[in-house]
């Protein structure tokens, strides 16, 4: 396949992507208009609500790099190295 053919295919695909995005925008606008017409609010839709993520203060700090760790998630390598007990 020639480069020019690939470029033409890419342009055609990008055009289809843009058309699909325009369709989504049209649908969203139609939904907004219908909600306003019928007095429907977002709260009435009973959509799942994303829970807020609480920020946690760091508990440990690497004295060499200054990186911190809250104690949540995978332990960083610097923490393992700093807390390793040599026998």
C-alpha positions as CSV (number, residue, x, y, z in Angstrom):
1,X,0.0,0.0,0.0
2,X,1.4,3.4,-0.9
3,X,1.8,6.3,1.5
4,X,-0.7,8.4,-0.4
5,X,-3.3,5.7,-0.1
6,X,-2.8,5.6,3.7
7,X,-3.0,9.3,4.0
8,X,-6.3,9.4,2.0
9,X,-7.7,6.6,4.3
10,X,-6.7,8.6,7.4
11,X,-8.4,11.7,6.1
12,X,-11.6,9.7,5.3
13,X,-11.5,8.2,8.8
14,X,-11.0,11.6,10.5
15,X,-14.0,12.9,8.5
16,X,-16.1,10.1,9.8
17,X,-15.0,10.7,13.3
18,X,-15.9,14.4,13.1
19,X,-19.3,13.5,11.7
20,X,-19.9,11.1,14.6
21,X,-18.9,13.8,17.1
22,X,-21.4,16.1,15.4
23,X,-24.1,13.5,15.8
24,X,-23.4,13.2,19.5
25,X,-23.6,16.9,19.9
26,X,-26.9,17.0,18.1
27,X,-28.3,14.2,20.3
28,X,-27.1,16.0,23.4
29,X,-28.8,19.2,22.4
30,X,-32.0,17.3,21.6
31,X,-32.0,15.7,25.0
32,X,-31.4,19.1,26.7
33,X,-34.3,20.6,24.7
34,X,-36.6,17.8,25.7
35,X,-35.6,17.9,29.3
36,X,-36.4,21.7,29.3
37,X,-39.7,21.1,27.6
38,X,-40.9,18.4,30.0
39,X,-39.3,19.9,33.1
40,X,-36.9,17.0,33.7
41,X,-33.9,17.7,35.9
42,X,-30.7,15.8,36.2
43,X,-31.6,14.8,39.7
44,X,-34.8,13.1,38.4
45,X,-32.7,10.8,36.1
46,X,-31.3,8.9,39.1
47,X,-27.9,8.7,37.5
48,X,-25.0,7.0,39.4
49,X,-23.1,9.6,41.4
50,X,-19.3,9.6,41.4
51,X,-18.0,9.5,44.9
52,X,-15.5,12.2,45.8
53,X,-12.0,11.0,46.4
54,X,-10.6,12.1,49.7
55,X,-7.1,13.5,49.6
56,X,-4.9,11.8,52.2
57,X,-1.9,13.4,53.7
58,X,1.4,11.6,53.1
59,X,2.7,9.5,55.9
60,X,6.2,8.8,54.7
61,X,8.8,10.8,52.8
62,X,11.9,9.6,51.1
63,X,14.8,11.7,52.4
64,X,16.8,11.3,49.3
65,X,14.3,12.1,46.5
66,X,11.7,14.0,48.6
67,X,8.9,11.7,47.2
68,X,6.0,10.9,49.5
69,X,3.7,8.0,50.1
70,X,0.3,8.0,51.8
71,X,0.4,4.4,52.8
72,X,-2.3,3.6,50.2
73,X,-1.7,1.6,47.0
74,X,1.5,-0.3,46.1
75,X,4.5,0.5,48.3
76,X,7.1,2.5,46.4
77,X,10.6,0.9,46.0
78,X,12.2,3.6,48.0
79,X,10.0,2.7,51.0
80,X,10.9,-0.9,50.7
81,X,14.6,-0.1,50.5
82,X,14.4,2.4,53.4
83,X,12.6,-0.1,55.7
84,X,14.6,-3.2,54.7
85,X,16.4,-4.8,57.6
86,X,19.9,-5.9,56.9
87,X,21.0,-9.1,58.8
